[in-house]
Amino acid sequence: LSGGLFNTTYRVITDRHDVVLRMGPVHRELLLPYEHNLMAAEALTDRLCLENGIPASTVLHLDTSKTIVDRDFMVVDRIESLPLSDPSIPEECKENLLRECGKLVRKLHAITGFQFGRLAKIVIGQGFDTWYDAMTAEFQDVFSKADKYNLFDLHLQNRIFDFLAQHKDALNTLTEPHLAHCDLWAGNILVQKRENTYSLCAIIDGDRATFGDPALDLAPGWITTPGFLEGYGPTANDSIAAQRNRVYTLFFILQDAYIWKIEYGRDDIFEENLHRLEEMLE
């Protein structure tokens, strides 16, 4: 199956089953620290969504032992659907679908946890007591991997940590961890077609989910169209929220710079993100 960049995904049909098999990446030495536990995080996110009335994948089997194959893998029920990114979906239908998505994401963001941080880290006991500590660890993880490839010089790293420290109080006004999907784009929103109508049927691939600030899903602007925001409802727009959003924007740029350069070999996108980092720090 196509559409994703991280896992390799297959549709498997037998005389009893029609399922999706998701295989983790082979070159794990390139991964960021939290990316080593994404399958377990996805299973937890799916369970939390289904328990709270948010349609998601039903996990049939998860194996992180690496004893059958030397990769994590999971099997989920196949959902007869199209991703919202599919070009066959008429443009005039998309805003209504995104409005429906906004309502579901609002429900997802209402789910709370006991610690801050990526679910991929929380499942192995590496959660955080404050949102500032969780975000600081995110930046540190990127730099710890990027140093091996000399991607970001020490001066840039120090400027980024100074930037983060300046926003510590704003980050720590968030005292209750809320679930954020952290990979909310059209390819992870599944849609069903019945005759000439389309309806949203699942939000999938929550492997990068985080307990922290729901604004993490809004900051990149991947799906925050007028229809989505109408369905989602009011959002914080005060100066504290604006400060936090600057941190999230900086982080997404930094993470993308590493991932596109090292995991996908795209020097052009790396250079674009490096330029954006410099612009933000100015």
C-alpha positions in Angstrom: 0.0 0.0 0.0 1.3 3.5 -0.8 1.0 6.9 0.9 3.3 6.6 3.9 7.0 7.3 4.2 8.0 5.6 7.5 6.6 2.0 7.7 6.2 -0.5 4.9 2.5 -1.4 4.7 0.8 -4.4 3.0 -2.7 -5.5 2.4 -2.9 -9.2 3.3 -5.9 -11.3 2.1 -6.5 -14.9 3.2 -9.5 -17.1 3.1 -10.4 -15.8 6.5 -8.9 -12.3 6.8 -8.5 -9.0 5.0 -6.0 -7.1 7.1 -3.2 -4.6 6.9 0.3 -5.5 7.9 2.6 -2.7 9.0 6.3 -3.3 9.1 8.7 -1.0 10.9 11.8 0.5 9.1 14.9 -1.5 8.4 17.6 1.1 9.0 16.8 1.8 12.7 20.2 3.4 13.2 18.9 6.5 11.5 15.9 6.9 13.7 15.3 9.5 16.3 15.1 8.0 19.9 11.3 8.0 20.2 10.9 6.5 16.7 12.1 3.2 18.0 8.8 2.6 19.8 6.3 3.9 17.4 4.4 0.6 16.9 3.6 0.3 20.7 2.7 4.0 20.7 0.3 3.6 17.8 -1.4 0.7 19.5 -1.9 2.7 22.6 -3.2 5.7 20.7 -5.7 3.5 18.7 -7.0 2.0 22.0 -7.4 5.5 23.6 -9.3 6.7 20.5 -11.6 3.8 20.3 -12.4 3.9 24.0 -13.4 7.6 23.6 -15.6 7.2 20.6 -13.0 8.3 18.0 -12.9 5.9 15.0 -9.4 4.5 14.6 -7.6 1.3 13.6 -8.4 -1.9 15.5 -5.1 -3.6 16.3 -5.2 -7.4 16.0 -1.6 -8.2 16.8 1.5 -6.2 17.8 5.0 -7.7 17.9 8.0 -5.7 19.1 10.1 -8.8 20.1 12.0 -8.9 16.7 12.1 -12.7 17.0 9.9 -13.5 14.0 11.4 -10.8 11.8 14.0 -8.2 12.8 11.5 -5.4 12.8 8.5 -4.3 14.8 5.2 -5.2 13.1 1.5 -4.9 13.7 -1.6 -6.3 12.1 -4.8 -4.2 12.0 -8.2 -4.7 10.5 -8.4 -3.2 7.0 -10.8 -0.3 6.7 -12.4 0.0 3.3 -11.6 3.6 2.6 -9.7 6.3 0.8 -7.3 8.8 2.5 -8.5 12.3 2.4 -5.4 13.1 0.3 -6.7 10.9 -2.6 -7.2 13.1 -5.7 -10.4 11.3 -6.6 -12.2 13.0 -3.7 -13.9 16.2 -5.1 -12.6 19.4 -3.7 -16.2 20.6 -2.9 -16.6 17.6 -0.5 -13.4 18.2 1.5 -14.4 21.1 3.7 -17.4 19.1 5.1 -15.1 16.2 5.7 -12.6 18.4 7.5 -15.4 20.0 9.5 -16.3 16.4 10.7 -12.6 15.8 11.3 -12.3 18.9 13.5 -15.1 17.6 15.8 -13.3 14.3 16.2 -9.9 15.9 16.9 -11.6 18.0 19.6 -12.7 14.8 21.2 -9.1 13.4 20.8 -7.7 16.4 22.5 -10.0 16.0 25.5 -8.2 12.7 26.4 -5.8 13.4 29.3 -2.8 11.5 30.7 -0.6 11.4 33.8 2.7 12.5 32.3 4.0 14.7 29.5 5.8 13.4 26.5 5.6 11.1 23.5 3.5 8.0 24.0 6.5 6.1 22.5 8.5 7.2 25.5 5.8 6.9 28.1 5.2 3.3 27.2 8.8 2.6 28.3 8.7 4.7 31.4 10.2 7.9 30.1 7.5 10.5 30.7 8.0 14.0 32.1 6.5 16.0 35.0 6.5 19.3 33.1 5.7 20.3 29.5 9.0 22.3 29.3 11.0 19.2 30.3 9.2 17.2 27.7 9.8 19.8 24.9 13.4 20.2 25.9 14.0 16.4 25.6 12.5 16.6 22.1 15.1 19.1 21.0 17.9 17.2 22.8 16.9 14.0 21.0 17.2 15.6 17.6 20.6 17.1 18.4 21.9 13.8 19.9 21.3 12.1 16.5 22.2 15.1 14.3 25.6 15.5 16.0 26.7 12.2 14.4 26.2 13.8 11.0 27.4 17.3 11.9 24.1 18.8 10.8 23.7 21.7 13.3 26.7 23.6 14.6 27.0 24.2 18.4 26.2 27.9 18.0 22.9 27.1 16.4 22.1 24.6 19.1 22.9 27.1 21.9 20.7 29.7 20.2 17.8 27.2 20.1 18.2 26.2 23.7 18.2 29.9 24.7 15.1 30.4 22.7 13.5 27.4 24.5 14.5 28.8 27.9 12.9 32.1 27.1 9.6 30.3 26.6 9.8 28.1 29.7 7.1 29.9 31.7 4.7 29.9 28.7 5.2 26.2 28.2 4.7 25.4 31.9 1.4 27.2 32.1 0.2 23.9 30.6 -0.3 21.7 33.7 -2.5 18.9 32.4 -1.3 16.6 29.6 -3.7 16.3 26.7 -3.4 13.9 23.8 -2.2 15.3 20.5 -1.9 13.2 17.3 1.2 15.0 16.0 0.9 13.6 12.4 -2.4 15.0 11.5 -2.5 15.4 7.7 -4.9 14.4 5.0 -3.2 11.0 4.4 -4.0 9.9 7.9 -7.7 10.8 7.7 -9.7 7.9 6.1 -12.9 8.5 4.1 -15.6 6.2 2.9 -17.6 6.7 -0.3 -21.2 5.5 -0.5 -22.8 6.3 -3.8 -22.1 10.0 -4.3 -21.5 10.9 -0.6 -18.3 10.8 1.4 -18.0 10.4 5.2 -15.0 10.4 7.5 -14.4 6.9 8.9 -11.1 6.9 10.9 -8.1 8.8 12.1 -5.1 6.6 11.8 -1.3 6.4 12.3 -1.2 8.0 15.8 2.3 6.6 16.4 3.8 10.0 17.0 1.2 11.0 19.5 2.1 13.1 22.5 0.6 13.9 25.9 1.1 17.7 26.0 -0.5 20.6 24.2 -3.3 20.0 21.7 -2.0 23.0 19.8 0.8 20.7 18.4 -1.8 19.5 15.9 -2.8 23.0 14.9 0.6 24.7 14.7 1.8 23.1 11.4 -1.4 24.2 9.6 -1.6 20.9 7.6 -5.3 20.6 7.9 -6.5 23.7 9.7 -8.8 24.9 7.0 -11.9 27.1 7.8 -14.0 23.9 7.8 -11.7 22.1 10.2 -11.6 25.1 12.6 -15.4 25.5 12.4 -15.8 21.8 13.5 -13.0 22.0 16.1 -14.4 25.1 17.8 -12.6 27.9 19.8 -8.8 27.9 20.1 -6.5 29.8 22.4 -5.2 33.0 20.8 -3.6 34.8 23.7 0.0 35.8 24.0 0.9 32.7 26.0 -0.5 30.4 23.4 1.4 32.4 20.7 4.7 31.9 22.6 4.1 28.2 22.8 3.2 28.0 19.1 6.6 29.6 18.3 8.3 26.7 20.1 6.3 24.1 18.3 6.9 25.7 14.9 10.6 25.8 15.6 10.6 22.1 16.7 8.7 20.9 13.6 11.2 22.7 11.4 14.2 21.2 13.2 12.8 17.7 13.2 11.9 17.9 9.6 15.4 19.1 8.7 16.9 16.0 10.3 14.3 13.5 9.0 14.4 14.7 5.4 18.2 14.9 5.3 19.1 11.7 7.1 16.1 9.4 6.8 15.0 10.3 3.3 18.2 11.8 1.8 16.6 15.1 0.6 19.3 17.8 0.8 17.0 20.4 -0.8 14.4 20.1 1.9 17.1 20.1 4.6 18.5 23.4 3.3 15.0 24.9 3.2 14.4 24.0 6.8 17.8 25.2 7.9 17.0 28.6 6.3 13.6 28.7 8.1 15.4 27.9 11.4 17.7 30.9 10.9 14.8 33.1 10.0 12.9 32.2 13.2 15.9 32.7 15.4 16.4 36.2 14.0 
